[in-house]
């Protein structure tokens, strides 16, 4: 998402400054070009040489330290960047930005920025809660700045409170989300999207169950991509261990019946439903409330009576009015034939099919390649790439009448 994106990292003098080397490194790993501007106070916590070594760019620390007569450094950086990331943002720099003060390298450069600005406050909880700080944050938001909510946790002062800098992982995800929202067509703005993810769990007893190999990653990727294109996304998931993407509401279920109940709750008020979950075909007819014991002297066999689970996709296909229904088909053979048949039988608008017999894609893989079949006659293959990039391409095929295959 950040490949070849120019990010200006503005570091000010909070204790969390020591984490900025790792933040710069993670942004670079995402493909971003990073240049750093530091306040004098920030240099007390982390030396400019560390950031210069990591970014392969000189670090701007003095507004008047000019080396190239053909350009003014702080204006050059402001013009160069696509995203200004202020982290950690102290109460001091927040106050300067909110009130138009530019008296050092950081504040002067930021004064000249007119692209996306993401502010990551990090300070003592009392400083964060101070009415002046809160008023300044509100003012920045009214100017169009994106202000990230700080975490609650153990502070440098030795007690817990709100004001702790979010994790590097969360900051990178926020930058990706904001960049995509600001630079992608907002086809789904004002639209409600429900995505299901993960393999359903059908209990045999309190310690055993029937399920499948679905990791849930494709559903989470489809949800995240929809949010990039502006959607209000609800994720119905069986995977409580996966990190919920930024700005997405997660609802957790276990069984197919529970998943259907949640979908029934949301369906009438939804514009798009993405059935990426791998729903078990069967459930145990008479599940035990206690752990089933192996009987001594028996032949150790156990017979389970199974009942057919509801066909959620087919049911939604019958009930849909104006909703767009997107189903997934995990097949091991005859991919095109079976997926086309599923599209007709389920009365879906789209079927996304992949070959799960290929160990390099699909279940428990970070990558996928799929076949997109539409009721409108669309038939397109998406070559192997990350599941997020596959998802972005799927949504583009569905939403953009002028898309091109690549």
N, C-alpha and C positions, 0 to 999 in steps of 0.2 A: 504493500500500500504506500510505502514511503520511498520507493525506488527513485533515485535521482531528485528527490524533494530537498530543497535547500532550507535547512533549519538553523536559525540563529538561537543559540543557547545563552541566555542572560543569567549569570550567576551572581547572587547578592549574598551578603554576609550573615547567613544563618548556619547553625551547627550542621544542618543537613547538606551543606555545600560539599562535604567530603564524599558524598555519594554521586556527585555529578560526573566523575570520571566514568563510572559504570553506566550512567544514563547516556552519556555521549557514545559510549561503546555500543550499547544496545540499539541506539538510533542508527549508527553506522552499519551494524549488522543487518538492519532492515533495508539497507540500501541508500539511506539519506546522506546528504553532504552536510556536515556540521561545522559551523564556525562559532567561536565563543567570545563573548564580551563579559568582563568581570569587573565588579566594583572593587574598590580598595579593601573593603572589609572582607570580601569573599576570599581575597588572597591570603588572609590570615589562616584560613581553614584548608585550602588546597592551592598548591602553587600553579601558576600559569603554564609552566613547563609540562606538567602532567597532561593538561588539556591540549597543548600544542602537539605533544607526542602522539596522543590518541587521534586527534582530528587531522593531523598533517597540515594544519593552518596556524599561522601566528595568532596569538590571543590579544584582543584589544583591551587594554587596561587604562589608557590615558587618551582622552579626547584630542589632546594636542600633540600626540606622538605620531607625526605624519612622516611617512617614508617616500611616498610617491607624489610628486608635485601635480600629477595629472588627475588625482582623485582625492576626495576627502574621506578618510577611512570610515567614520561612523555613518556617513551618508551612503557610502558604497555598500556597506553591509546591509543597511536598511533597504536599499534598492534590490540587493541580491536575494534576500531571503523570501521564502514562500510562507514560512511559519516562524513567528517569534515566540519562543518558549522561555518564560521567566520562572526559573526554579533554582533554589528555593526563593520564593518571593517574600521578602521581609515586610513588616509593617511600614518601614521607611520607604521602600521602592513603591509599594502600593499607594502610599500617600503622595509621593512625587508624581506618579503617573496620573492619579485622579485629579491632581491640581495643576498640571502643566509645568512642573518644575523639571528643568534639565540642567544639572550642574555637575555631571560626571559622565564617564563613557557609557554607562548603562542607560541612564535616564535620557541622555542626549540622543543616543541611537534609537531608543524606543520612541522618542518624540517624532522621529521621521518615518516610522513604520506605518504603512496603511494596508498591510495584508493581515492574515489571521494571527491573532495574539492569544496565546494560552498562558494563563497565570496560575502558578501552583503555590498558594500561600503555605508557609511553614514557620511557626513561631510559638511562643508560649501561649497557653490557652487564655490567659488574662489579656494578653496583647491582642489576640484574635477576637475576643469578645468585646473589646473596648469599642464604645459607640463610634468613635472616630474611624477606627479600622473598618467596622461594618458599613459605615456611611461611604467610605472610600471604595469598598468593594462594590456596593450597590451602584455607585457612580460609574465605575469601570464597566459593569455589566450594561448600564444604560448606554455607554459608548460603543457597545458591541464586542467588548472583550469577553473571552471565555474564562471564567474563574472556576478552577477545580476545587471541590470540597476537600478540606484536609481530613486526615484520619483522626480517630481517637486512639490513644495509646500512651505508652510510657514515654515521658518527655525527658529532655536533658536535665531538667531541674530536679528529677528524682520522684516525680509523681505523675499520675495519669491525667489526661485531659485531651480536649480537642485542639488540634493545631499541628499534630505530627504530619510530616510530609508523607504522601501516599507512596506506595512501593514503586520502584523503577518500572516494573511490569505494567502497573496501572497507569502510570504517566504516559508510557509509550502507547498503550491502547487508546488513551484519551486523545493523544495527538493524531493517531491514525483515524479515529472516528471523526474528529473535528475536521481534519483535512479532507476526508472523503465527503463529508456533508457539505463542505464549502466548495468542493471542486467536482462533484458528480451531479448529473441531472437528477433532480428530486422528483422522479416519476411517481413515487409512492407517497408523496407528501399528502397528509390528510387521510391516508388509507390505513385500515387496520389489517394486520397480517397475523395469522396464527400458524405456528410451526410446531410439529410434533417431532420428537427426537428420542433415539435410543430403542433398545429392545424391551418389549414388555415382559413383566415378571409374573408368572402364574404359580402361585404357592402350592406345594404338595403338603407341607407342614411348616412349622415355624422356622426350620433351619434348611429346608430344601425347596427348590423351585425349578420350573421349566422356563427356559429363556432362549436366547440366540446370541450370535457373536457381534451384534451391532454395537459400535462404540458410541454412537450418538454424535460423532464429529460432523457428519454431513448436515444434520439438522441444525446444529449450532452455527455452522457456516452459512446456511441458507438464511437463518434468522439475522445473523450479523450483516450479511450483504443487504438484506431488506432494510435494515436500519440505516445503512449507508445511503440508500436511495430515498430516505425520508419517511419510512413507514413507522407506525406505532405497532411494535411487535410484542406479542405474547408467545412465550416458548413453553409448550407442554412437554415435559421431559421426564424420563425415567432415570436419568443420570445425575445424581446429586453430587458427584465428584468433579464434574466438569465446571470450569469457571463460567459464570453467566456473563455474556458480552455486555459492554457498556450500554446503558439506556434501554435495556430489554427486561421485561417482566417475566420471571420464571414461575411456573406452576408445576409441582411435582406429583407424579402418579406412579403406580406400579403396574397394575394389570391392564389388559385390553378394555375391560368393562369400565374401569376408572377413567381411562383415557377417553372413551366414548362419552362418558358423563360430562367430563370437562369440555369436550368439543361441543356437546349439545348446549352448554351454558353460553359459549362464545359465538356459535355459528351464525345466528341470525343477525348479529351486529358486526360481522366480519366481511371484509372485501376479498381477501385471498386466504386460502387454507393450503398449507404445504404439509402433506402427509409423508414426512421423511422417516418416521418411526418404523421399526421392524416389528409389526404386531404379530404376536404368536397366534397361530391358527387354532390352537386348542388350549383349554384350561382344564384343570382337574375338577371332576364333577363333585367329589365329596372330599374336600381338603380336610386334613386333620388339624385340630386345634392344639394337639400335643405332638411332640416328636414321635415319629413312628419307630418302634423298637424292632430290632431283629430278633425273631423268636428262636430260642435255643432248640436245637434238634430239628429245625425246619430245613427245607431245601434252599433257604435264603432267597427265594423268588418273591417278587412283589408285583401285584397286578394293579394298575391304575386305570380307572374309568375316566375317559376324557369326553368333554363336551366341546362342541364347535363354538369358537368365539365369534362375536358379531363382526361382520365385514364392514368396518368403519368407512372405508373409502366408498364402497358401493352405496351405503346408506346415505352418506353426504351427497353422492351423485344424484340420488333420487330426490333429495330434499332441497337441493340448491335452487336459488332463484337467480340473483345477479352475482353470486359469488363465483370467483375463479378458483377451480379446484385443481391442485397440482399433486399428482401421486408419484410415488417412486416404485420401481420394479427392480428387485435384486434377483438376477437370474444366473444360471450356470450354463445355459445353452439356448440356442435359437432366440437370441436377445431381441432382435427386431420383431420377429413374429409374435413372441409372447407379450412384449410391451405394447404392440399395436392392438393385440386382443384385449389386453387389460384396459387400454384407453377406452375402447368401445363398451366393454362389459360394465365398467365402473361409471360410465358417463362422466369421465373427467375431462377437463380442458387440456391438460398436459400430462404426459408421463415422462419421467426421467428414469432411464434404465441404465444399469451398469452390470458388468459381468463379475460376480463375486468369486468366481473360480480363479480369477487372476489375483495372485497373492500380493501383487504390487499395488493394488488399488482397492477401494471399497472398504469392507469391514476391517477395522483396526489399523487402517493406514491413514497417513496424513494427506495422501493424494488420491485422485480419482480421475476417471475418464468416463464420459457418459454419452448416451444417445438421447436427444431431446425430440420428442414426438408430440405434435400439437393436433388438436381436433380440427384446426384450420388448414391442415395439410403440411405444416412445418415438419421437416425431418433433418435434423442437424446433429453432427457429431462434435463433441468437445474433447480435444486431445488431453493427454495426461498433464495435470498441473495440480497445485495445492487445492484442497477442497474449498477454501475461501475464494480462490480465483475461478474455480469451476462454478461456484454459486453466483458470483458476480456476472459471469457469462450467461448462466441460465436465466437470471433475471433480465439481463439485457435482451436476450432472444424473446422473452415473454413480453417485455414492456416497450421495446424500441422498434418501431416498424422499419427503421432505416439501418438496423444493425447489419454488420458484415461478419462472416465467420472467419476466425483466425485461431 
